[in-house]
Amino acid sequence: MMLSKRHGRDCADKGDFVDRGVFSRYNGWMLSALFPGSFDPPTNGHLNLIQRASGIYDHIHVVIAVNVTKQYTFTAEERFKMMSELLKGYGNVDVHLWDRLIVEFAEKVGARLMIRGVRALADFSYEFELSMVNRGLNSSIETIFMPTDPQYFVLRSSQIKELARLGGDISTMVPEIVAVALRQKVGGQATVH
């Protein structure tokens, strides 16, 4: 949780949180959360979660994973550029690249909440295990599981990339700038409306 003053008002109900030490020395509070992921490619499901989270939390840090041992379709810089473009209209969302443990980023920005999108039980199992690892590394980190909206239930980046490669219509799955970039990367003639 990041604590600060925002627009001259208190941004969270202090309640008994002060007594439990959740809030600290600041006069006003701002609830900040992380939304980490590879975003390879960014999907409409990602954007839906970010839009919904930005209405709940005062500040969202979208953290793009950079893992040199993982093979990505898009470079870190390409993913950063796409996400920055897609999220430029959100005044309370920042985009970052990060190549270390996500709990270290949380410590750096003072955030204690991490948002993870889940589509089905398989996602939840994986995300639950990951949240336990993160909590083992930093017990002050809380993970919030946010289910996807039903229309994005089946979106998996691997399926989207395969559809694009085969020339399938991905216009309902990814924003247009992503569809164009994906078509250029994988060589298919993916339909864009």
C-alpha positions as CSV (number, residue, x, y, z in Angstrom):
1,M,0.0,0.0,0.0
2,M,1.4,3.4,-0.9
3,L,0.6,6.2,1.3
4,S,0.5,9.8,0.2
5,K,-1.7,12.9,-0.2
6,R,-3.8,13.1,-3.4
7,H,-5.7,16.1,-4.5
8,G,-5.9,17.5,-0.9
9,R,-8.1,14.8,0.4
10,D,-7.7,11.6,2.4
11,C,-8.0,8.7,-0.1
12,A,-8.9,5.9,2.3
13,D,-11.1,5.4,5.3
14,K,-8.5,5.2,8.1
15,G,-10.8,3.3,10.4
16,D,-9.0,0.8,12.6
17,F,-6.2,0.5,10.0
18,V,-4.3,3.2,11.9
19,D,-4.5,1.1,15.1
20,R,-3.1,-1.9,13.2
21,G,-0.3,0.0,11.7
22,V,-1.4,-0.4,8.1
23,F,-1.3,3.4,7.6
24,S,1.7,5.3,8.9
25,R,3.0,8.8,9.3
26,Y,1.2,10.5,6.4
27,N,-1.7,12.9,6.7
28,G,-3.5,11.5,3.7
29,W,-3.7,8.1,2.2
30,M,-3.5,6.7,-1.3
31,L,-4.2,3.1,-2.1
32,S,-1.7,1.8,-4.6
33,A,-1.6,-1.6,-6.3
34,L,0.6,-3.5,-8.7
35,F,-0.6,-5.3,-11.8
36,P,2.3,-7.4,-13.0
37,G,2.5,-9.6,-16.1
38,S,4.4,-10.3,-19.3
39,F,1.8,-8.6,-21.5
40,D,3.0,-10.6,-24.5
41,P,0.8,-9.4,-26.1
42,P,-1.4,-7.0,-24.3
43,T,-5.0,-8.2,-24.6
44,N,-8.4,-6.7,-24.1
45,G,-8.6,-8.9,-21.0
46,H,-5.6,-7.1,-19.5
47,L,-7.1,-3.8,-20.4
48,N,-10.4,-4.7,-18.8
49,L,-8.7,-5.7,-15.5
50,I,-6.7,-2.4,-15.5
51,Q,-9.8,-0.3,-16.2
52,R,-11.7,-2.0,-13.4
53,A,-8.8,-1.8,-11.0
54,S,-8.2,1.9,-11.8
55,G,-11.7,2.6,-10.6
56,I,-11.0,0.8,-7.3
57,Y,-7.5,1.9,-6.4
58,D,-6.0,5.4,-6.4
59,H,-2.9,4.3,-8.3
60,I,-2.0,1.3,-10.4
61,H,1.5,0.3,-11.4
62,V,1.4,-1.9,-14.5
63,V,4.7,-3.9,-14.2
64,I,5.9,-5.6,-17.3
65,A,8.1,-8.6,-16.6
66,V,11.5,-8.8,-18.2
67,N,12.9,-12.3,-17.9
68,V,16.0,-13.0,-19.9
69,T,15.4,-16.8,-19.7
70,K,11.9,-16.5,-21.2
71,Q,11.3,-16.3,-24.9
72,Y,8.9,-13.5,-25.7
73,T,7.2,-12.6,-29.0
74,F,7.7,-8.9,-28.3
75,T,10.7,-7.3,-26.8
76,A,10.4,-5.6,-23.4
77,E,10.6,-2.2,-25.2
78,E,7.8,-3.1,-27.6
79,R,5.6,-4.4,-24.8
80,F,6.3,-1.2,-22.8
81,K,5.5,1.0,-25.8
82,M,2.2,-0.8,-26.6
83,M,1.1,-0.7,-22.9
84,S,2.1,2.9,-22.5
85,E,0.1,3.8,-25.6
86,L,-2.9,1.8,-24.6
87,L,-3.0,3.3,-21.1
88,K,-2.1,6.9,-21.8
89,G,-5.7,8.0,-21.0
90,Y,-5.5,6.8,-17.4
91,G,-4.3,9.5,-15.1
92,N,-3.8,7.0,-12.2
93,V,-1.9,4.2,-14.1
94,D,1.9,4.0,-14.7
95,V,3.7,1.5,-16.8
96,H,7.1,0.1,-15.8
97,L,9.6,-2.5,-16.9
98,W,11.1,-4.7,-14.2
99,D,13.7,-7.5,-14.3
100,R,13.8,-8.6,-10.7
101,L,11.4,-10.0,-8.1
102,I,8.0,-8.3,-8.1
103,V,8.2,-8.0,-4.3
104,E,11.3,-5.8,-4.7
105,F,9.3,-3.5,-7.0
106,A,6.5,-3.4,-4.5
107,E,9.0,-2.4,-1.8
108,K,10.5,0.2,-4.1
109,V,7.2,2.0,-4.7
110,G,5.7,1.3,-1.3
111,A,2.8,-0.8,-2.6
112,R,1.4,-3.7,-0.6
113,L,-1.3,-4.9,-3.0
114,M,-0.8,-7.0,-6.1
115,I,-3.7,-7.6,-8.5
116,R,-3.8,-10.9,-10.4
117,G,-6.4,-11.8,-13.0
118,V,-7.9,-15.2,-13.0
119,R,-10.1,-16.9,-15.7
120,A,-10.6,-20.4,-14.3
121,L,-9.6,-22.8,-11.6
122,A,-6.3,-23.6,-13.3
123,D,-5.4,-19.9,-13.3
124,F,-6.4,-19.7,-9.6
125,S,-4.2,-22.6,-8.6
126,Y,-1.2,-21.2,-10.4
127,E,-1.8,-17.7,-9.1
128,F,-2.4,-18.9,-5.5
129,E,0.9,-20.7,-5.5
130,L,2.6,-17.6,-6.8
131,S,1.0,-15.5,-4.2
132,M,2.3,-17.8,-1.5
133,V,5.8,-17.5,-2.9
134,N,5.5,-13.7,-2.9
135,R,4.1,-13.7,0.6
136,G,7.0,-15.9,1.7
137,L,9.4,-13.3,0.3
138,N,7.6,-10.4,1.8
139,S,4.8,-11.0,4.2
140,S,3.4,-7.5,3.8
141,I,2.4,-8.2,0.2
142,E,-1.3,-9.1,-0.3
143,T,-2.6,-10.6,-3.5
144,I,-6.1,-9.6,-4.8
145,F,-7.6,-12.1,-7.3
146,M,-9.8,-10.4,-9.8
147,P,-11.9,-12.6,-12.1
148,T,-12.0,-11.6,-15.8
149,D,-15.2,-10.3,-17.4
150,P,-17.0,-13.2,-19.1
151,Q,-16.2,-12.0,-22.6
152,Y,-12.5,-12.4,-21.9
153,F,-12.8,-15.7,-20.2
154,V,-10.9,-17.7,-22.9
155,L,-8.2,-15.2,-23.8
156,R,-4.8,-16.8,-23.5
157,S,-1.8,-15.1,-25.2
158,S,-0.6,-18.3,-26.7
159,Q,-4.0,-18.9,-28.4
160,I,-4.1,-15.3,-29.6
161,K,-0.6,-15.6,-31.1
162,E,-1.5,-18.9,-32.8
163,L,-4.8,-17.4,-34.2
164,A,-2.8,-14.5,-35.5
165,R,-0.2,-16.8,-37.1
166,L,-3.0,-18.7,-38.9
167,G,-4.7,-15.5,-40.1
168,G,-7.7,-15.7,-37.7
169,D,-9.7,-12.8,-36.5
170,I,-8.3,-11.5,-33.3
171,S,-10.0,-8.1,-33.4
172,T,-12.2,-8.9,-30.3
173,M,-9.2,-10.2,-28.3
174,V,-6.6,-7.4,-28.7
175,P,-6.6,-3.7,-29.4
176,E,-6.0,-2.8,-33.0
177,I,-2.4,-1.6,-32.5
178,V,-1.6,-4.9,-30.9
179,A,-3.2,-6.9,-33.8
180,V,-1.2,-5.0,-36.3
181,A,2.0,-5.5,-34.4
182,L,1.3,-9.2,-33.8
183,R,0.5,-9.7,-37.5
184,Q,3.9,-8.2,-38.4
185,K,5.6,-10.4,-35.8
186,V,4.1,-13.8,-36.5
187,G,3.5,-13.3,-40.3
188,G,-0.2,-14.2,-40.4
189,Q,-2.8,-12.0,-42.0
190,A,-4.9,-11.6,-38.8
191,T,-8.1,-9.8,-39.4
192,V,-8.4,-6.4,-37.9
193,H,-11.8,-4.5,-37.9
